[in-house]
Amino acid sequence: SRPKAFLTRCKINILQFVLVKPFCTFLAWVLTLCDRYHEGSIDFRQGYVYVALLDNFSVSLSLYYLVLFYMATNNALAPHKPLAKLLCV
């Protein structure tokens, strides 16, 4: 059904951050050991730009679906005041 598919899509896209963030951290660590990662260096021959892009894309996607989930469940969750909890994320 459509509501179940929507919730599954929200769950997957919100929780993908939980996997991507540690992966980016591990990748940055490995690239640092190989001297291919210099934080803040905008050099496309180094890994920082690509790790930062992946990390930022993951955060953006997660927050986008978190807002979609909030908008879809706002009325049902109104007695629990979810906006304050959402803003803490």
C-alpha positions as a Markdown table, in Angstrom:
| # | Residue | x | y | z |
|---|---|---|---|---|
| 1 | Ser | 0.0 | 0.0 | 0.0 |
| 2 | Arg | 1.1 | 3.6 | -0.6 |
| 3 | Pro | 1.3 | 4.7 | 3.1 |
| 4 | Lys | 3.4 | 1.7 | 4.0 |
| 5 | Ala | 5.7 | 2.3 | 1.0 |
| 6 | Phe | 6.0 | 6.0 | 2.0 |
| 7 | Leu | 7.0 | 5.0 | 5.6 |
| 8 | Thr | 9.5 | 2.5 | 4.4 |
| 9 | Arg | 11.0 | 5.0 | 2.0 |
| 10 | Cys | 11.2 | 7.5 | 4.9 |
| 11 | Lys | 12.8 | 5.0 | 7.2 |
| 12 | Ile | 15.4 | 3.9 | 4.7 |
| 13 | Asn | 16.4 | 7.4 | 3.6 |
| 14 | Ile | 16.5 | 8.7 | 7.2 |
| 15 | Leu | 18.5 | 5.8 | 8.5 |
| 16 | Gln | 21.0 | 5.6 | 5.6 |
| 17 | Phe | 22.9 | 8.3 | 7.5 |
| 18 | Val | 23.6 | 5.8 | 10.3 |
| 19 | Leu | 25.6 | 3.7 | 7.8 |
| 20 | Val | 27.0 | 6.5 | 5.6 |
| 21 | Lys | 28.5 | 8.6 | 8.4 |
| 22 | Pro | 30.7 | 5.9 | 9.9 |
| 23 | Phe | 31.7 | 4.8 | 6.3 |
| 24 | Cys | 32.8 | 8.4 | 5.5 |
| 25 | Thr | 34.8 | 8.5 | 8.8 |
| 26 | Phe | 36.5 | 5.2 | 8.0 |
| 27 | Leu | 37.2 | 6.3 | 4.5 |
| 28 | Ala | 38.7 | 9.6 | 5.7 |
| 29 | Trp | 40.9 | 7.7 | 8.1 |
| 30 | Val | 42.1 | 5.3 | 5.4 |
| 31 | Leu | 42.7 | 8.1 | 3.0 |
| 32 | Thr | 44.6 | 10.0 | 5.7 |
| 33 | Leu | 46.9 | 7.0 | 6.2 |
| 34 | Cys | 47.5 | 7.0 | 2.5 |
| 35 | Asp | 48.2 | 10.7 | 2.5 |
| 36 | Arg | 45.2 | 11.3 | 0.2 |
| 37 | Tyr | 43.0 | 13.2 | 2.6 |
| 38 | His | 43.7 | 16.8 | 3.7 |
| 39 | Glu | 40.7 | 18.2 | 5.5 |
| 40 | Gly | 39.6 | 21.5 | 4.1 |
| 41 | Ser | 41.7 | 21.1 | 0.9 |
| 42 | Ile | 39.6 | 21.6 | -2.2 |
| 43 | Asp | 41.8 | 19.5 | -4.5 |
| 44 | Phe | 40.0 | 17.0 | -6.7 |
| 45 | Arg | 43.0 | 14.7 | -6.6 |
| 46 | Gln | 42.5 | 14.2 | -2.9 |
| 47 | Gly | 39.7 | 12.5 | -1.0 |
| 48 | Tyr | 38.4 | 15.3 | 1.1 |
| 49 | Val | 36.1 | 16.8 | -1.6 |
| 50 | Tyr | 34.5 | 13.4 | -2.3 |
| 51 | Val | 34.0 | 12.4 | 1.3 |
| 52 | Ala | 32.5 | 15.8 | 2.1 |
| 53 | Leu | 30.2 | 15.5 | -0.9 |
| 54 | Leu | 29.0 | 12.1 | 0.1 |
| 55 | Asp | 28.6 | 13.1 | 3.8 |
| 56 | Asn | 26.7 | 16.3 | 2.9 |
| 57 | Phe | 24.4 | 14.5 | 0.4 |
| 58 | Ser | 23.6 | 11.9 | 3.1 |
| 59 | Val | 22.8 | 14.5 | 5.7 |
| 60 | Ser | 20.6 | 16.5 | 3.3 |
| 61 | Leu | 18.7 | 13.4 | 2.2 |
| 62 | Ser | 18.2 | 12.3 | 5.7 |
| 63 | Leu | 16.9 | 15.7 | 6.8 |
| 64 | Tyr | 14.7 | 16.0 | 3.8 |
| 65 | Tyr | 12.9 | 12.7 | 4.5 |
| 66 | Leu | 12.7 | 13.6 | 8.2 |
| 67 | Val | 10.8 | 16.8 | 7.3 |
| 68 | Leu | 8.6 | 14.8 | 4.9 |
| 69 | Phe | 7.8 | 12.3 | 7.7 |
| 70 | Tyr | 7.1 | 15.2 | 10.1 |
| 71 | Met | 4.7 | 16.8 | 7.6 |
| 72 | Ala | 2.9 | 13.5 | 7.0 |
| 73 | Thr | 2.5 | 12.7 | 10.6 |
| 74 | Asn | 2.1 | 16.2 | 12.1 |
| 75 | Asn | -1.6 | 15.9 | 12.9 |
| 76 | Ala | -1.4 | 12.4 | 14.3 |
| 77 | Leu | 1.5 | 13.2 | 16.6 |
| 78 | Ala | 0.2 | 16.7 | 17.6 |
| 79 | Pro | -0.6 | 15.6 | 21.2 |
| 80 | His | 3.1 | 14.7 | 21.6 |
| 81 | Lys | 4.4 | 18.0 | 20.4 |
| 82 | Pro | 6.9 | 16.6 | 17.8 |
| 83 | Leu | 8.2 | 19.9 | 16.5 |
| 84 | Ala | 10.5 | 20.4 | 19.5 |
| 85 | Lys | 11.8 | 16.9 | 19.2 |
| 86 | Leu | 12.4 | 17.3 | 15.4 |
| 87 | Leu | 14.3 | 20.5 | 15.9 |
| 88 | Cys | 16.6 | 18.7 | 18.4 |
| 89 | Val | 17.7 | 16.4 | 15.6 |
